[in-house]
Amino acid sequence: MITGEIKSQIDKVWNAFWTGGISNPLEVIEQITYLLFLKRLDENQTRAEKKANRIGKPVENLVFPSGLDGKGRSYQDFRWSKFKNFSRDEMYTVFADHIFPFLRTELVQLANGEESSYAQHMRDARFTIPNAGLLEKVVDIIDEIPMDERDTKGDLYEYMLGKIASAGTNGQFRTPRHIIDLMVNMTAPQPMEAICDPAAGTAGFLVQSGEYLRQRNPNLLTNTEQSKFFHHSQFHGYDFDSTMLRIGSMNMLLHGVESPDITYRDSLADLHSSEEEKYDVILANPPFAGSLDYENVAKDLLSLVKTRKTELLFLALFLRLLKPGGRAAVIVPDGVLFGSSTAHRALRKIIVEDHRLDGVVKLPSGVFKPYTGVSTAILFFTKTNSGGTDDVWFYDVKSDGFSLDDKRAPLGSSDLDDLLQRWQRRTEEREDRPRTEQSFLVSRAEIAENDYDLSLNRYKMIAHKDIAHAEPADIIAELQILEIEMANGLAKLKELMK
């Protein structure tokens, strides 16, 4: 955990950027990230040099070689341990004219001989720190932060990424951390499973998956095969925003994943034959942009579902990317659950009938405030290509541990621990559990009878004692369901009386 003092230092840097004219939180993080990367490169080479001295062999694949760059400056001046001691003006000149072009265009290999995904994404980066004073202040503070431990590095970066949410304008890139934790815990990724987020953003799902694997598998990184897979083949993320690719890659690096596959890709436009049935786990919060240019949508997705709705196309994409037996946890807007269009019904039917729908978790409508009040849910499903849905498990989250207004203040209680415990025991769930409970089962046959409607309010009943405290929308939904059931009952009664 980072201390309050370190947080205070980061806050000072943040304020300095803002007063210096950089107000976009993503740009602030990106500029700080360049310096963190430089510091990390120097640490890697120092470690390699010490090892080489011990074993009496030369260092291979030097990041900072001997000699001069194309402008006559020694590469050794680029090392953090030397660069940080330059005078203010020299520091700015060396970084702007020498180090940054080196990071952006010349840097090909890290000390371990492999190009990191972060190095790849540096090629179109821009250095925008406006003056020498601000650069010196940032360098001084970063140098004072103890970053020997992976946890400290990761927590530091997570704290900075939290600034995106507090700034407000770019919060759509951040799924709340406790929701990410919940989805990872419920999906329970395992060693040697390929994990993918096709809308990766800052790579929060991938980072937390890595932490989950470390915590629950003590021998993960001492097992040669598992360690190699963890660092090079386990984590895959796509995005079409270059800034997000750099930030996501650095987030993974600082959390101890050396070479994640963080790739530029328009997930809905590109064909997916090379990734088809490639992944064991998909964790995602895809954008709910509504509609997009139909002509740009990949034909292999339209073969599953003909629609312009991005949330439906992403679900179709996940079904293509998952291996048979692979599982997904995906945040969707409520409209996916009950939408009446042909595409909505067809996709729900595919998930229920052709694969296995494991669970539907209804989230409170304020989870993504202050950015949006859109009601959402989490779908959990397993790709089988042969059906398998029996009973679908529903859970109604009343509290996620934070107030549901724009302030999102922490509360003393949360349903999430109960949710996780019930999920882990869901196979023991009683079929006769009353629909007034917070979790219950609904049979595949009943879902099919209701046109594959997956909205919790379609099946949940409100106990009479709870009506006075229920949300108006829940009461209306309950009355609508009762109205439909009464109409169906009357129709059946008339048939019997004929």
N, C-alpha and C positions, 0 to 999 in steps of 0.2 A: 504494500500500500504506500502511495506517496503521501508525504506529510503536508500539513497545512502550510508550512513555510514554502515548500516547493510549489504548491498551488498558488500561493501568493506571488511567487516569482513569475510563474506563467501568466497570471493575471496582469502583472505589470508589463510583460512583453506584449500581451494582447492589446492593452490600452495604448502602448507606444505605437503599434501598427495603426491603430485606428486614428490616433492624433497625427500620425505621419501620412494619412491619406489612403490607407488600404483598409477598406471597410467590409470587403467580402470575406466572410469567415473561411471559406474554402481556400482563397488566395493566401490568407495569413498562414493557415496550416501548411499549405504547399511550400511557402518560402522557408518556414521553420524546418520542414522536412528535408530540404536540400542540405541544411547544415547538419541535421542528425545523420544523414547519409554519409556526409564527408567524415564526420567523427567516427562513424562505424567502420568505414573503410580503413582509417588509420589504426583503429583498435585491432582489426583483423590482421593487418600487415605486421603490427607490433607483435601480436601473438605468434604469427608464423615465423618471424625473425628469431624470437626467443626459442622456439622449437628447433629451428635450423641450427642455432648455436649449440643446443644440447646434444644433437645427434651428429653434428659436424658435417652437415650437408647444406648446399645453397638453397635459398628460397626460390620456389618456382612460381611463375605467374604473378610477378610483382604488380600491384596496382600502381604504386608510385615508384617507377624505375629510377635509376641514376640517369643523368643527362638533362637536357633542356627541352622545353616544349617549342612549338613553332615560332613563338614570340621571344625566345631567349631566356625564359624563366625556368629555374630549376624545379623539377617535379617534386623534390623534397620540400619545397616551400608550400606545396599544396596540402601537406599533411597537417591534420588538426593540431597536433602537438607543437608545430612550429608556427602555423598560420595564426593561431589564437594570440600569439605574443607580439604580432606586428602592431605598429602604431595605427590609430584609427583610419587615417587616410590611405596608408599603404594596404591595410587589410581590405578596404573597400575596392581599391584598384586591383589588387591581386585576385580577389574573388570574382569581380565583374569581368575582368579582361582575360583571366587565365583559368582559374579553378572552374568557374561555371561552364565555359566552353568545353573544358576537359570532361566534366561530368556529363555534359549533354551530347557531345559528339565523339570524343576520343575513348571514353571509358568502355571497354569491351568485356573485360573479365574481372571477377573478384579474385581474392587471394586463393580461393579453392579451385580456381580454373574454370568456373562456370559463370556465365552471365546471369545475373539475377533478373527477375521480371521488372524490378524497379529500374535497373540500369536500362533495360529495353525501352521503358516508357519515358525516360528522360529526354529522348531525342527531340521532342517538340516542346520542351519546357521553356519557361521564360523567367528571368530573374527580374523582380520588380521592387525589391527593397529600395526605397527612394534616396537614402542618404547614408553616409558613413557612420553617423552617430547611432542610428537605429541598428545597423548591422553590428556595431561594437557591443551595444547593449544586449542584443540577442545572443551573441557569441559568449559573452561573459556569463550570462545566466545558464545557458546550456552547459558550459564547461563546469559550473559549480554543482550541477545536478549529478548525484551518484547514479551511474547507469550501468554498473557492472552486472546487475541482476536482471534477468529477463523480465521478471514480474514488475520491476520498477520501470523499465522501458515501456512495457505494454501499458501499465497504468497511466504513465505520463501521456502516452499518445491517446489513450481512451479519454483522459481528462480534456485534452485539446479537442478531440472529436465531439465531446459533449458541448463544446462552444458552438458548434454548428446548430444544434438544437436550440440553445438559448438565444442565438442571434435571430432565429425566426425565419429568415428568408430562404434558407436552403435545408430546412429540417426534413424535407421529404426524403433526403438521403439517409436518414437515421431511423431505424426501427428501435423502439425503446429497449434498453439492454435487458430488462427483466423479461420481456416478451421473447427476445432472442434466446435467453437462458432456458426459458420454459420449453420452447420448441426443440432445442438441442437435447434437453433432458428427455423429452417425450420420444424423440426419434432415436436416441441412444446410438450414435455412430460407433463403429468398431474398428480396430486396427485392420488394415488392408482393405478397407472400403473406400472407394472413390466418392468424394463429396463435391457437390456442385451447387453454385448459386448463379443462375443465368442473369440476374439483375443485381450484381454484387455490391455496387456503391463503395462504401468504405470497408467492405469485406467483414462486417460484423458477424455474420453467420459462420463464416469460415474460421475466423479467429476463435470464436467460442467453441466451435467443434474441436479445434486443436487443443484448447484448454481442457475440454471434457475428456479427450483421449489421454492426455498426460495424467490427469488426476486419477483416472480409473484404471490405468494400465501402467503400473510403476516400472515395468521392464520394457516399455515401448521403445525407448531410445537406446537401450543397451542391446536389444535384439537387432542384429545387422539388417535383416530383411525388412523388418517393420520400420526401422529408423530411416532407411533409404526411401522406402515408400512414403513415409510421413513427410520427408523434406522435399521430395521431387515429384510424386505422383498422386498424392491423396487429395489435394485441394485445388479446385478449379473455379474460377470466377470470370464472368463476362461483363463488360460494360462498354458503352460507346462514347463515354466522356473521358478524355485523356487525363484531366485533372483527377477524376475519381480513380482511374487506374493507378496513377502514381501514389495517391493517398492510400488506397487499398493495399497495394504492394508493400508500401512501407509499414503499414499496420501489421501485415503478416510477418515481415522481417523482424520487427521489434518484438513480436510475440514468439520469436524463435523458430519460424518456418523459413528455411533458407531459400527455397526455389519453388514457390507456389506458381501455378499456372493461372496468372491473372492476365486476361487477353482482351484486346479490342475486338468487339463483335456486336453487331446489331442483332440481337437474339431472335427477333421476329422476322427480319428481312433475309438473313442468310439461310442457305440450305443446310441441313443438319445430318447429312449422310455419314460424315466422319465421326460424329458424336452419338449417332443413334445407338441406343441401348448400351451406353458406356458407363453410366453412373449408378452407384448403389444407393446413394442418399441425395435428395434435393431438398434444400432449405431456402426459402425465398419469400420476399415481400415485393412482388412485381408491381410496377407502376399501374395506377388506375386511371390512365389518361382518357379513357372513354373510347375514342375512335382514332383511326389512323388511315393513311393512304392504302387503300385495298390493293393497289397495283404493286406495292412494295412488299407485301406479305409473302413469305416463303410458301411455295406451292405445296410443300410436304405438310405444312400446317393446315392449309385450306382443305387438304384432302381429308383431314379429320373433322374439321368444323369450319363451315363457311360463315365468317363474321368479320366485322371491323372492330370488335371490342377487344382491347388489348388484354383484359383480364382473362377472357376465354381463350385467346390465342396462347397466352403463357401456359395455361393448364394443358392445352394440347401439346405444347412444346415439351412440358415436363414428362408427359406420357411417352413421347418419342425418345427422350434422353435417358430415361430410367431403364436399367436392366430388368428382365423378368425377376421378380422377387424384390426389386428395389422399392424404396419407400420415400414418400414425400410429405413435408409439412409446409403448407403454403397459406399465406394470409390473402384473403379475398374480400372484396366488398360484398355486403349482404345481397346485392342484386344477383350475384352468381348463384346464390342458394335458391332463389324463388323466381328469377326472371322468366317471363312467359314466352320469349321469342323461341323460334325453332332451334336456333343455335344453343341457347341456354339449356333447353330441355334435352337436346341431343347429347350435349357434353356431359350433363349430369347422368344421363342414362348410360353412357359409355363407362363412366367411372364406377357406377353401381353394378351394372350388369356384366361388363367385360373385364373388370378388374375388381379390387376389393376396397371399398370405402370403409376405413377403420373408425374414424371419428369426426365429429363436428364440434368445435369449441366456439361458442358465441362469446365475443369480447364486448365489454362495455363501449358505448358510442364515443366516449371521450378519450380513448387510449391514444389517439394520434393528435389530440389538441396540443398546442394552439393552432396547428396548421390546418386541420380538417376535423369536422365532426362526423365524418362518414362512418356508418356502422360497419363493422368488419367481423370476420370469423376466421378460424384456422381450420383448414381441411387436412386431414391425415388419410393418405391412401397408399395402397401397395399395388404395383403393377404386376398383374398375373397373366394377362392375355387369355384367361380362361375362367373369368368370374371369381366367385369366392365370397362375395358379400353375403353375410348371413344376417346378423343384427348390427346395426350402426349405433355407436356410442355417442350420446349427446351430453354436453356439459354447458351450463349457463353460468358464466363468470359475472358475478355482481360487482366485485371489487378486485382491481389488480394491484391494490396497495397504494394508489395515488388518487387524489381528488379528480373528479371528471370535468372540472372547469379548466379555463386556460392556464391557470397557475400550476396545475398538476402537483400540488403539495403532497408530501409523503403522509400516509395514514398509518394508524397502528395495526391494521389488520388487512389481510389479503386472502383471496380464495386460491391462489396459485399453488400453495403447498398441498392443499386438499385436492386440487385438480390433479396434480402429479401423482399423488398417492392412489387416488381412485383409478387413474389411467393405468397404473402398473397392476391394479387388481381387476381390471375391466373384464377379464375372462371369467371372473367369479361373480360378476354383476348379475343380480336376479332379474329374470325376464319379467317378473311381476312387480318390479319396483314401481311405485306410483309415479305418474307423470308430473306430480307436484314437487318431486324431489329435484335437487340441483343437477343430478346426473341420472340418466335412464337409457334404456335400449329401445330401439325401434326396428322392427323386422324389415327385411328387404321387400317383402310382399306389400307391407303397408306403405312403404315409400313409393313403390311402383304404382299402387292404387292412387296415390296423391300426385301423379304426374312427375315423380322424382323430385318433388319439392323437398329441399334440405333445410329449410328455415326452422329453427328451434321452436318458434311460436306456433308452427303448424301442429306440433305434437305435444308441446308442454301444456299442462293445465295449471291454473292458478288456484291454490287452496282458498276457500272462502275467507279464512282468517287473514289472508295476505292481500286481499283485493284492495283494502283501504290504503295499503302502502305500495301497491304495484305502480309501475310506470304506466301513464295513460296509453302509450303505444302498445304495451303488453295487454292491457285490458281490451283495447279495441281489437287486437289480433285474436284474443280469446273469444270475443263475442262473434267475430267473423267466422271463426272455426265452428262455433256452436251453431251459428246460423246455417252454415253449409251442411253440418251433420244433421240438423233438424230437417232441412229440405230433402236430404238423401233418405232420411228415415220415413218421411211422409210419402216420398215416391215409392219406396218399397212397400209401405203399408197399403197404398192404393193398388199396387200390383197384386198383393195377397187377397185383397177384397174383391178383385174382379172375378 
